[in-house]
Amino acid sequence: MFSQTTTKNLIASFQFLFSVAFLIPEMWRGAVHFPPKKTLVFFSLPAFLYFISNNTAVHVQVYLDPASFQVRTLNSSYKKRS
């Protein structure tokens, strides 16, 4: 049985593991300098919102067929001109 939620979570987990795997050797060489905490917060907020948006879309797709999902997404983001 195919689960979109499981697939997306597995992909995100593999991306994280690869990122950490490539970060560790750079840290051992001393080539990594972390930005201030304020900068990290500014970058983490959009990432968290993107995470919520993607997971919401996956759960909505369970109840809608792909064509209806696209039409509803496009209609909700379209702004009418006055």
C-alpha positions in Angstrom: 0.0 0.0 0.0 1.4 3.4 -1.0 1.3 6.2 1.5 2.2 9.8 0.3 2.8 10.9 3.9 5.3 8.1 4.5 7.0 8.7 1.2 7.4 12.5 1.9 8.7 11.8 5.4 11.2 9.2 4.2 12.5 11.6 1.5 12.8 14.4 4.0 14.6 12.0 6.4 17.1 10.9 3.7 17.7 14.6 2.8 18.5 15.4 6.4 20.8 12.4 6.8 22.7 13.3 3.7 23.0 16.9 4.8 24.4 15.8 8.2 26.7 13.3 6.5 28.3 16.0 4.4 28.3 18.6 7.2 30.3 16.5 9.7 33.5 16.3 7.6 33.3 20.0 7.0 33.0 20.6 10.8 36.0 18.4 11.5 38.1 20.6 9.1 36.9 23.7 10.8 35.4 25.1 7.6 31.9 25.6 9.1 31.0 28.9 10.8 27.5 29.1 12.2 25.5 32.4 11.8 24.0 34.2 14.8 20.9 32.7 16.4 18.8 35.6 15.2 19.6 34.7 11.6 18.8 31.0 12.3 15.4 32.0 13.6 14.6 34.1 10.5 15.4 31.1 8.3 13.7 28.5 10.4 10.3 30.3 10.4 9.7 30.1 6.7 11.0 26.5 6.7 8.5 25.6 9.4 5.6 27.3 7.4 6.7 25.4 4.3 6.6 22.1 6.4 3.1 22.9 7.5 1.9 23.8 4.0 3.3 20.5 2.5 1.8 18.3 5.1 -1.5 20.0 4.9 -1.5 19.5 1.1 -0.8 15.8 1.5 -3.7 15.4 3.9 -6.1 17.3 1.7 -5.1 15.2 -1.3 -6.5 12.2 0.6 -10.0 13.7 0.2 -9.7 15.3 -3.2 -8.7 13.9 -6.6 -5.7 15.6 -8.2 -7.7 17.7 -10.7 -10.0 19.2 -8.0 -7.0 19.9 -5.7 -5.3 21.9 -8.5 -8.5 23.8 -9.3 -9.1 24.7 -5.6 -5.4 25.6 -5.1 -5.3 27.9 -8.2 -8.7 29.5 -7.3 -7.6 30.3 -3.7 -4.4 31.9 -4.8 -5.9 33.9 -7.7 -6.7 37.6 -6.8 -9.4 39.3 -8.7 -8.6 42.7 -10.1 -10.8 45.6 -9.0 
